[in-house]
């Protein structure tokens, strides 16, 4: 026997003003921005919960954005800075923080400029977005995987396994290919192609890098609070500062992630990089010599552990055949060799980790086919894009979530204007 309530639901939900594919931060923000008056908005979400990737960001603390004036933030997105300009101004970092503060969730700025919810819980960010959607009567269809989108004269048909939706406008906010366990499996690229769009090949960005040096594996899990990484790419010098962590295959952490973004998609086998493990110390050799002079009987590894983790010092000593001995027995040449490694540790990068390990996808819907002032397709009226499905990525530190929120906000606002 058919359930009468399910039949009623299908009749009510087959026609909408806006259908959004993906209930991540971009999709949820788009729905909030588009919801005014009696607009009917439906979000398809293939997962059983919304914002699954959002819950994992910033180590589950949710690095919402980065502090700074809009122009400063925009410059960080190079080479996509011109495309993101309009949406960042529409929803700036401060406006985003105000949105959450007005709903009871204050934010805090850390020393590096990263902005987190004061509660340090990504789930609180998710909860506010969901509560706002509930207030606005936005319907999220959980566990409904969209199969295809078809263009019609007066709008679109969004086809899923159990439900077809007729919509005047569609926003694709499905994410990229990074962290596929959260539901980002590249479906949005397929939908965009069906509707005539070009897809820039997705590659890993903001991702750990694989090093040739085997000692990195032995140091897996050892972190350093601030380093300076430098390298030369096509005769141009680059440098990246921030925390670093050794991994089972090489190196990770914010400084490494920013380097990975610079070389995303490039062929960089055997890229030589140099790491200053102690960039704050300019006269390290003299400091160490004085320290040894005052503590000649102390073990050298124990003595130098005030600068760097013991495991790292031990490894550097082993790699350079420096014996584990009393500091006073260390030769001047040994000391200089060790200091040189502290200030200029060479590594050879052979690849990035797979895109599944990346925080962000570089690639996606070609930005030349999207109007940056509305997020609407230039090829298909009524079709909009938001978030990581677009070929835009920013550095580590809240920039990618900011783009998700800002592009979603602009897409939703543009849909509302078009519907009216």
N, C-alpha and C positions, 0 to 999 in steps of 0.2 A: 504494500500500500504506500502511495506517495505521501511524503510529509508536506502538508499544505503550507507550513511556514517557509520551507525551503523554496517552494514554487513562488511564493510571494516575494522572497528575498531576491530571486533571480529577476523577476519582473522589475523590481525597484532599481536593481543595480546594473541593468544592462545598458542604461543610458546615463552618461555623466558629462560634466563640463570638462573635467581634467582627469586623466589617468597617469599616475606616476609609477614607473617601474623601478623598484628598489627603495627600501625603507632604512637607508643609511642616513648620515647627517645631511647630505645634499638633498635627498628625497624628502625627508621630514621637514627640513627648512623650506623647501619649495612649496610644500603643501600649506605650511603656516602662512607664507607670504601671499599665496594665491587665494586664501580662504577669506571671502568677504561676502556678506549678505547671504543669499541662499545658494551659493555655488556648491555643486556636488563634486566631491573629490574622492577618488579611490586610489589607494596605493597597493600595488602587488608586491608581496615580499615572499621569496621562495623559502626563507627560513621560518622557524616557528617563533622567532623573536625579532624585534627591530634593533638596528644599530649594533649588530654583533661585532663588527670590526671596531666600532667606536669604543666598545667595552675593553678592548685590548690595547688601545693606544696609550702611549706614555707609561707603559708598565701598569696598565689598568688605572692609572691616575688621570688620564686624558689631558694631553697637552693641547688645549683648545686653540691657542693662537700664540702670537709673539708680540711683545710690546713694541711700540714704535708708531711714528706717524705714517699715514697711508703711503706717501711717496717712498719712505724708507723700506716699508714692507714690499711694495711693488718691485723695487729694484732687485730684491732677493730672488725673484722668480725668473730672472734672465735664463734662457732666451725667450721666455713667454711673458715678459713684463708688460708689453704693449697690450696683449690680449686680456690680461687680468685686471688692467687699470680700472675699467669702469665698474666691474663687480666689487672690487675691493673698496672703492669709494662709496658704493651703494651700501655695503655692509662692512665697515672698517673693524679692526680689532677692538676699538673702544665701544663701538655700537654693539658688537657681539657680546662683550663683557656686560654692557648695560642690560641687554636682553635677559641674560641669566640673573643678574643682580636684582632686576625688577620682579623676578619670580622666586627670589629668596636664596639664590646660589651666588655668593660672592666668589671672586677669583683672587689669586695671589700671583705675584711676579717673582720668579727666581732670579738669581744673580746673572744667569746667562740670557735673560729676557724671555724665557719660556713662561707661558701663562697656564696655570692649573686651577681647577675648582678648589676653593678653600678647604673643602672636605677631603680632597685628595681621592675622590671616588668617581670613576667614569660613569658608574651606574646612576649617579645623581644627575649628570648631564642628560643621559638617556631618559630618565624619569621625567624631567622637566619637558623635554620635547614630546614625549608621549602624552603627558597631561595636557599640554597645549593642543595637541591634535584631537584629544577627546573632547575638550571644551568646544572646539570648532566643528565637531561632528564629522571629522575625516575618518573614513573607514579604511582600516588596514586589512587586507586579505592575506593572512598568514598561510604559509605552506602551499601557495599557488604559484607555480612556475609558469611564466609566460613562454609560449611556444613561438609566437610570431606576431608581428604588427603589420596590418594592411592599411594602405591609404584609401580613403573613400572621398567622394566629392565634397561631403560636408564634415569630414573629420577622419577618424581612424577606427579600425576594429582591432582590439587587443585580444588575442586568442590564447587561452590557457587550457590546461587539461580538463577543468571542470566548469569553467565559466568564461563566457565571451563578453567583452565590454565594448560598448560604442562610446567614443569620446570625441569631443570637439578639439581637444588638444592633448598632446602626450609629452611627458618629460622622461627622458631616459637617464636614470641615475643609478646604474647597476654596478659602478665601480670598475676596477681593471682586472688584472690577473694575479696581483699579489695577495698573499694570505688566502688562498682559495678555500681553506677550511671555514672561512667566514661567509662564504657564498659568492665571492668574487670569481666567477668562472669564465668571464669574457662574453657572456650572453649579449651584453649591450652592443658589442662590436657587430655581432650577427644582425641585430635589429637595424642598426645604422646602415649596414651594407644593403640590406633588403630595401631600405628607403633611399638608396642612391649615394650614400656617403663613402668616402675614401677612409681607410683605416691605416694609420701609421703603425708599423710593426711594433708590438709591445716588447719592451725589454726591462730588465731590472734596474730600478733606481732606489737610492736610499737603502743600500743593501751591504751586508758584510762582504769583504774581499778575500780571495784565496791567495795565499803567499807560498812561494817556493820553499822558503826556509822551514825546515821541520821543527825547529825549536819552538815555533808558535804553538804547535799542538801540545807540547809539554807545558806550556804556560796558560792553557785554556782556562778561562775564568778569572785570570789576573787582570785587574783594571788599573788605570792611571787617570787621575783627576783632570789633568790638562796636558796636552801635548801640542806640538806644532808639526804638521806633516807638510813637506814640500816636494814638488816634482816638476818636471818639464814635459809638456805635451805640445807637439808640433812647434817646438822652439819658444813656447810661451810658458812663463813660470807661474805656478799656482801654489797657494799655501792655505791650509785649513787648520783651525785651532779648535780644541775641545777635548772631551774625554775620549779615551780609547780602551778597548778591552781585547785581549787575545782570545781567539776561538780555536776550535779543533782543526780548522782549516786555514786560519790566517788571523785577520784582525777585523774588529767591528767597533761600534760606538759612534757618537755624533760626528767626530772629526773625520772618521773613515766614511761615514754615510755621505757627507758633503763631497768628499773626493769621488765617491762612486757615482754621484749625480753628474759630476763633470765629465766622467768617462763613459757614461751610460750609452750602450750601443756601439761604442768604438771598438776597434780591434787593438787591444793593448796588451798582447802577450809580452811578458817580461818587462813590464813597466817598472822602472827604477824609482823608488820613493825614498825619502830620508825623513827620519822622525827625531825631532828634538824632544826627548823625554822630560826635560826640565827647562822649558823656555823662560821661566821666570828668573833663572840663575845665569847671569852673564859672566861671572868670574868663578865658575865652579871649580876649576883646577886649583886656584889659590885657597878656596874654602876647604876643599878636601885635604890639601896639603897641610893646612893649619890644624884641621881636625885630627889627622893622623899624628901630627907632632904632639898634640895634647893627649892622645890616647894610643900610644904605640903598642900596648899589649892587648888591646881589644881585637877581637876577630874582625877582619875587614868587612865581611858580609853583614855582620851584626851592626858594625859601626855605620855603614853606608845605608842601612835600611831606614834611616831617618829621611832619606831622599826618595827612595823607591821601594817597592815591595821586595822582600827578601828573595822570593822565588825568581824574580827577574834579575836581580843582582847575581844570584848563584848561576843562572843560565848564562849570563853575559861573561862571567868569569870562566865558566866551563868552555864556552865557545871560543874564548881567546886565550885558553891555556894559562889562566891566572890562578895560582894555587889558593886554596882556602886556608889562609894563614893569618898570623898576627899582623896588624896594620903596619907596624914598624918594620916588618920584614919585606914589605912590598917595595919593589924597585920603582924608580922614578918613571921608567919606560912603561911598566905595568900600569902605574897610576894614570899616565897620559893616555894609554890605550883604552882603559876603562872609561875615562872621562869623555874620550872621543865618541865611544858608543852611547854614552848617556846623552850627548848633545847632537849626535849625528848617526843614528842607527839606520843602516841601509836594509831595505827589504825589496823583494822582487814580487810584484803582483802579476799573477798569471791569468786570473779570471775573476769574475764576480760569482757569488753564490747564485743558485737558480732563482728565477723570478718568483717562485713560490715562497722563497725566504725573504723577498724584498718587502719593505714597508710600503713602497709606492711603485706604481707602474709608469714608466716613460713610454709614450705612444698612445694610440687610441684614435678617436674621431679627429680628423684633421681640422685644426682651428681655422684654416683658410675658408672652410665651408660653414662656419658658425659666425653669426653676428655677435661680436663681443659686447655690444651695448644692450642686447636683449637675451642672449644665449639661444636664440632661435636659429634653426637651420636656414641657410641661404638657399637650399635646394627644395625644401618641403615645408610649406607654410603650416604652422600649428605644431610642428615638431621642435622640441627644445632639448638641450642637454645640460647636465650639471654634474660636477665632481670628477672623480678619477677616470670616468669613461672617456673624458676629453684628453687630448694630448697636451696636458699641462702637468708639471710637477714642480714642487718647490723644495728648498733644503730642509734638513732636519730641524725641528724646533717649533712645531705648531703651524707651519706655513701650509701644509697640505690639508689639514683640517680647516684652516681659515678659508682656503679656496673652495672646499666642499660647501661650507656654510654660505660663503659669499655668492658663489655661482648658483647655488640652489635658491637663495633669496632673490637674486636677479631674475632667474628663470621663472619663478613663481609670480613675482611682481609683473613680469612682462606678459605672462599668460592672463593674469587678472585684467590688465589694461586691454589686451586684445579681445577678451570675452565681453568687456563692457563697451 
